[in-house]
């Protein structure tokens, strides 16, 4: 029974219907019907949590996402996150989140992870953290490379949102073939293998996505002729945000 998750899914479906979001979902068959798996997801939108769960819903699977602890302490989102059995991540106590994720995976859950850790302002894949691969390796479960394209046009950092009714933004979601991580495989090499698989998926999604023009080019990477920040500019902005946050709590 999922007394919290099921109503949230219904609310999300209603939101998508009202927005007129046009989904293209590929690879639903790669989501296991039973058993644990690590869903590794790229991150360009505030709604990626909602989008990534879509390929699992037809199989009545519920993804347990790893998210920063502050979301769990918020008076509105906290009860929802806890009720959906998502996994809080405290950056000062990462081992606790890792242990909780392994427990969930061994219990047969799908755990959703964003290997980039934070949202990509350049809309390119950032450097991957090794956590997703380590979880799959320790728990003995497959990795599900999952890529989302178009969600950045709905709601992302520091750019206009398109969440109004009838916005009709196309969003592409792909779940690739499961990746097995051998027990003694080098984690860094396996992480690069995961990233390469996700980049290949994104390349296909981007190639068939409707062509954007004018101001909408700000949602497109420079590499593809867009005007989004370069990866270097995006990294500098991330560092600025991190410094500002540290100053806020230590000043």
N, C-alpha and C positions, 0 to 999 in steps of 0.2 A: 504494500500500500504506500502511496505517495500523497498524503493529504495536503502537502504544501506545493510540491513540485508540479503536480497535475494542474491545479488552478493557475499556476504561473505560466505553464505552457499554453493553456487556453488563452490567457491574457496576451501572451506574446503573439499567438496566431491572430488574435483580433487586431493587435497593433499593426502587424504586417499587412493584414487585409485592408485596414483603413489607409495605411500609407501607400498601398498598391505596389508593394515591393515585388519585383519580378525575379523569382529565384530560378537559378539553374543549378541543380544538385546532381553531382556525379559521384559514383563510387559507394552508394549506400550499401551495396552487397559486401563491401569490405568491413563493415561494422559487425563484429561477432554477435551472434544471437545469444550466446552465453559466455561467461568467463571474463576475466580481466583483460584490460588493454590500456595503454597510455595513448591518449589522443594528443598529438603535438600540433599546435595551431599557430599560424602567423598572426601578427597583432597590428592592425591598422585602425581599428574602430572601437568605440566604447560599447558597441553592441555585439562584438565578436563572441561573447559568452552565449548569447541567444542564437546567433547564426550557427555556431559550431555544433550545437545540440540537434539541429534539424535532421541531419542524416541518420541519427540514432533513434529518433522518435518512431518511425515506422516499425521498428523491431521492439518497441516498448523498452528501450534502453535509456537510462538516465545518466548523463555525464556529471561526475562530481568534479567541479572545477577547483583548482588551487588559486586562491586570491589573497591579496594583502589583508592583513589582520584588521586594519582600520574599517574595512567594509563590514566586518562582522560585529563591530562595536557601535556602528551607526544605529540610531533608534528606529529607522525605517528598514534599511537593508539588512541589518543584523539578524532579526528574527527570520527573515526569508532565507538568508544564506545558511543559517543553522538548520532551519526546517528542511532545506533541500540537501543537507548533509554534504555541503561543499567543505573544502579544507582550508583553514586559515594559515597564512604564511607570515611568520614573524621574522623579519630579516636578521634580527639579532639571535634568533633561536631556530635556524633553518632545519636543524636535525629533527625537531618535533614534527614539522610539516612532512618531512621525508618519511618518518616512521608512520605517520598517519596515512600517507599515500600508499605505502607498501601494504599496510593492513587492509586498506580498501581494495587494492588490486588483488591480493590473495583471497579476499572474500568474494571475488568475481565482479568487481565494479570497473567501470570505465572512468579513468581519471583524466581530466582535461588540463593540459599544461601549455603555457606560452613560453617556448624556449628562449625567446628574445627578452623575456622578463618585463620589458616596458614597450609601449606603443611606438611604432616606427613612424616618424614624421616624414621621412623620405619615401615611404611606402615600398622601400626595398627591404629584403631580409637583413636584419642586423646580425651581429655575432650571436651564436647560440650558446646558452649555458648548458652544461652537461647533465643537469638534473633529470630531464625526461629520459635520456638514454640509461642513466644509472638506475632509475626506477624500474624500467622495463627489464633490465639485466638482472637486478636483484630479485624481482618478483617473478621472473620467468614468463613474462607476457609480451605480446607483440606491441610494436609502435604503429600507430595509425597516422601517417603524415596527412595533415588536414590544412588546406589552404583556402582562404577567403579573398575574393577580389570584388571591389565595388562598395564594400561596407564603409570605406573611408568617405564616400560621397554622402552617406547618411549622417554620420556623426563622428568626427575625429578631433584631434587637438587643434585649437586655434584657427579653425576654418569654419565657414558658414555651415549650419546643419540643414539637412533636407528631411525633416521628420514630420512635416505637415501632411495632412490627408491628401492623398492623390499624388504624392511626389513621384511615384512610379520609378524608383531607382533600381536598375538591374544589379543583382548580387549573385555572384557565382561561388559555389562551395564544392570543393572536391576532396574526397577521401581516397587516398592512394592505397595501393596494395600494402598489406601489413609487412613491416620490417622486423625481422627477428634479430635480436642481439645475443650473440653467443656468450656463454658464461665467462669465458676468458678473453673476450674481444676487447681491444683497446677502446676505451670510452671516447677519447678524442676523435679517433678514426670513425667510430660509429656515429658520433655527433655530426661529423662532416658528411657522412653518408646520408643521414637524415636530412640535413640541410640541402644537399644536392637533389634529393628526391622532391623536396618541397619546392625548390626553385624550378625544377622541370615542370611541375604541375602549374605553378604560377605563370610560367612562360606561355603555356597553352591557354590558360584562362585569359591572360592579357591579350593574346593574339586574336581571340574571337570576341572580345568585349567591344561594345559599340564605341566608335570613335568619338572622342570628346573635343570640344573646340572652345575658344575664348577663355572666359574665366574658369571654366571647368578643367582646364589644363593644370590648375593648381593641385588637382587630385591625382595627377599622373607623374611618375618618376621622371627625372631629367633624362635618364637613359632612353626613355621611350618618347622623348620630345615634349615632356611636360615641364611645368614650372614649379614643381614641389621642391623643397630644400634638397640640396645634394646630401649624400650620406655624411659628408664632413660637416656641413652646416647643421644637419639634424643632430649629430653627435655633440656639437658645441652647445646647441640649445638644451640638450639633455643634461649636460654638465652644469649649465647655468641653473637649471631647475633644481638639480641636486644640491648645489651650493646654497641656493636660496632657502631650500627646505632645512638644511643643516643650520644655517644662520638663524632661522625662525625658532628652532628648538634649543639653540645654544646661546643665542644673543640675550 
